[in-house]
Amino acid sequence: MLSEILIISAKGEVLISKQYRLHETGNASEIFIRRLKDNNQQLLPCVKEDETSFYHIKRGGLYIVGISRHEVSSILVIELLTKIYHVCKDFCGVFNEETVRTNIVLIYELLDEILDFGHIQIVSTEKLKPYIQSVPVTVRSEDTRDQVATGLFGLEHRITPNQAADQPCTKPRHQEGRKHELFVDVVEKMTVLVNADGTLERAEVNGQINMKSFLTGNPDVKLGLNEDLTINKDEQGYGNHAQLDRCSFHQCVDLREFATTRILTVRPPEGEFSVMTYQVPEDFPISIPFRLITVVNDTDVNRDIDVRLKLRCELPINSHAVNVKLKLPVPKITTNISPQLSGPGQTAVFQSNEKCILWQINKVSGGMEVSGTFRIIAPGRTKSSRLELGPVALDFEISNYVCSGLRIRFVKIFDRSQSLVPPSKWVRLLTLGDSYIFKI
């Protein structure tokens, strides 16, 4: 049972404070904000102080916090906070600080229905709709428009035609009957570790097929995947065709045709959900999208350290990565850097609070190389300062490309309502760098 739910901005301002047990809350919000600042916004999902437990997740730049003075399951609370995020996102369209401020009455109304005296009641968007009276206000901030340019609706950065996926699932009555749409996203996150000599030590890919439905009439949706798709290690595979392992499916998915035709039949609930999650087998030959060559010149301790980084994109020529970011930790005595970059569309800054170099590249096309030379100004350094250099962490987004080779052959919607407006279907592919590390 929870005593309070908080939504806190990145600056530590309490936007929402829903108290369910007034005699148990006290100054809990102040304690959490203090702990957040003391740890430089790097708190564990569950922390405890005295007899009070604090659970939190971070979504859309905001902290969703659950507070309890009772023994409860940490996994249960984190799952509840995630459900609260998805419900708020379904009702409001997007979840960020401006949306929360604009729809504060609606969010309080949702929290009233989700929990009763700290006990979980309803966490389904579809089941909550009859009880919610407030009308969501759609917010279009400059930050939201920037995000829509590069990613997907299920992530911090999204690609959505006409911003339709940012629309709330609950529409005012005067908007009912407008065209209905379906969004399908294949999202894969890469975990890669490359040794200093360029050899690949570890490569993992975790993926999911996400769906967000604005369809009316509760239609069936058929998703056709690769016909030669191999599932689990016990199936005989051949060649470099897509092979998946540890697959799990949403409860709304009918698998009767899947074994023979690789077709998923889905009756999607309103809102966003994962149709399928999977992993790529460890023995599957994965082509990593980036290689990095590093040259460090630190022979003279009386001079600054020179680091040259050359990043090569191994993607097909018709593919490209955006929002590429390289983060290089530097010695703690570093005071500044002097960067030289290979071309336009690149920036490099020294983040003194984290003692690292952040090199950002707007776009890198397949087969392209970009390079940067960084002079690290570290007065009074010693030979041991070299040990504080690295490793390099890479972050990126690749549209219309997934490493596993998984494809959506077709999306068919069987509309029982015989709507006069034909449904629109959108399919997106995205690969992200979840933990992409180069040793140097």
Secondary structure as the mmCIF struct_conf table of DSSP 4:
data_model
#
loop_
_struct_conf.conf_type_id
_struct_conf.id
_struct_conf.beg_label_comp_id
_struct_conf.beg_label_asym_id
_struct_conf.beg_label_seq_id
_struct_conf.end_label_comp_id
_struct_conf.end_label_asym_id
_struct_conf.end_label_seq_id
BEND BEND1 SER A 3 SER A 3
STRN STRN1 GLU A 4 ILE A 8
TURN_TY1_P TURN_TY1_P1 ALA A 10 LYS A 11
BEND BEND2 GLY A 12 GLY A 12
STRN STRN2 VAL A 14 GLN A 19
BEND BEND3 TYR A 20 TYR A 20
HELX_RH_AL_P HELX_RH_AL_P1 LEU A 22 THR A 25
TURN_TY1_P TURN_TY1_P2 GLY A 26 ASN A 27
HELX_RH_AL_P HELX_RH_AL_P2 ALA A 28 ASP A 38
TURN_TY1_P TURN_TY1_P3 ASN A 39 GLN A 41
BEND BEND4 PRO A 45 PRO A 45
STRN STRN3 CYS A 46 GLU A 49
TURN_TY1_P TURN_TY1_P4 ASP A 50 GLU A 51
STRN STRN4 THR A 52 ARG A 59
TURN_TY1_P TURN_TY1_P5 GLY A 60 GLY A 61
STRN STRN5 LEU A 62 SER A 68
BEND BEND5 ARG A 69 HIS A 70
HELX_RH_AL_P HELX_RH_AL_P3 SER A 74 CYS A 92
BEND BEND6 GLY A 93 VAL A 94
BEND BEND7 ASN A 96 ASN A 96
HELX_RH_AL_P HELX_RH_AL_P4 GLU A 97 THR A 102
TURN_TY1_P TURN_TY1_P6 ASN A 103 ASN A 103
HELX_RH_AL_P HELX_RH_AL_P5 ILE A 104 ILE A 114
STRN STRN6 LEU A 115 ASP A 116
TURN_TY1_P TURN_TY1_P7 PHE A 117 GLY A 118
STRN STRN7 HIS A 119 ILE A 120
HELX_RH_AL_P HELX_RH_AL_P6 THR A 125 LEU A 128
HELX_RH_3T_P HELX_RH_3T_P1 LYS A 129 TYR A 131
HELX_LH_PP_P HELX_LH_PP_P1 SER A 134 PRO A 136
HELX_RH_AL_P HELX_RH_AL_P7 GLU A 142 VAL A 148
STRN STRN8 ALA A 149 GLY A 151
TURN_TY1_P TURN_TY1_P8 PHE A 153 GLY A 154
BEND BEND8 LEU A 155 HIS A 157
STRN STRN9 ARG A 158 ILE A 159
HELX_RH_3T_P HELX_RH_3T_P2 PRO A 161 ASP A 166
BEND BEND9 GLN A 167 GLN A 167
BEND BEND10 CYS A 169 THR A 170
HELX_RH_3T_P HELX_RH_3T_P3 ARG A 173 GLN A 175
TURN_TY1_P TURN_TY1_P9 GLU A 176 GLY A 177
BEND BEND11 ARG A 178 ARG A 178
STRN STRN10 GLU A 181 VAL A 194
TURN_TY1_P TURN_TY1_P10 ALA A 196 ASP A 197
BEND BEND12 GLY A 198 GLY A 198
STRN STRN11 LEU A 200 SER A 213
BEND BEND13 THR A 216 GLY A 217
STRN STRN12 ASP A 220 LEU A 225
TURN_TY1_P TURN_TY1_P11 GLU A 227 ASP A 228
STRN STRN13 THR A 230 ILE A 231
BEND BEND14 ASN A 232 ASN A 232
TURN_TY1_P TURN_TY1_P12 LYS A 233 ASP A 234
BEND BEND15 GLU A 235 GLU A 235
TURN_TY1_P TURN_TY1_P13 GLY A 239 ASN A 240
BEND BEND16 HIS A 241 HIS A 241
STRN STRN14 GLN A 243 PHE A 249
TURN_TY1_P TURN_TY1_P14 GLN A 251 CYS A 252
STRN STRN15 VAL A 253 ASP A 254
TURN_TY1_P TURN_TY1_P15 ARG A 256 GLU A 257
HELX_RH_AL_P HELX_RH_AL_P8 PHE A 258 THR A 261
STRN STRN16 ILE A 263 VAL A 266
HELX_LH_PP_P HELX_LH_PP_P2 PRO A 268 PRO A 269
BEND BEND17 GLU A 270 GLU A 270
STRN STRN17 GLY A 271 GLN A 279
TURN_TY1_P TURN_TY1_P16 GLU A 282 ASP A 283
BEND BEND18 PHE A 284 PHE A 284
BEND BEND19 PRO A 289 PRO A 289
STRN STRN18 PHE A 290 ASN A 297
TURN_TY1_P TURN_TY1_P17 VAL A 301 ASN A 302
BEND BEND20 ARG A 303 ARG A 303
STRN STRN19 ILE A 305 CYS A 313
BEND BEND21 LEU A 315 LEU A 315
TURN_TY1_P TURN_TY1_P18 ILE A 317 ASN A 318
STRN STRN20 HIS A 320 PRO A 329
TURN_TY1_P TURN_TY1_P19 LYS A 332 ILE A 333
STRN STRN21 ASN A 336 LEU A 341
BEND BEND22 SER A 342 GLY A 345
STRN STRN22 GLN A 346 GLN A 351
TURN_TY1_P TURN_TY1_P20 SER A 352 LYS A 355
STRN STRN23 CYS A 356 SER A 365
TURN_TY1_P TURN_TY1_P21 GLY A 366 GLY A 367
STRN STRN24 GLU A 369 ILE A 377
TURN_TY1_P TURN_TY1_P22 PRO A 379 GLY A 380
HELX_RH_3T_P HELX_RH_3T_P4 LYS A 383 GLU A 388
BEND BEND23 LEU A 389 LEU A 389
STRN STRN25 VAL A 392 SER A 399
TURN_TY1_P TURN_TY1_P23 ASN A 400 ASN A 400
TURN_TY1_P TURN_TY1_P24 CYS A 403 SER A 404
STRN STRN26 ILE A 408 PHE A 414
TURN_TY1_P TURN_TY1_P25 ARG A 416 SER A 417
BEND BEND24 LEU A 420 VAL A 421
HELX_LH_PP_P HELX_LH_PP_P3 PRO A 422 PRO A 423
STRN STRN27 SER A 424 PHE A 438
#
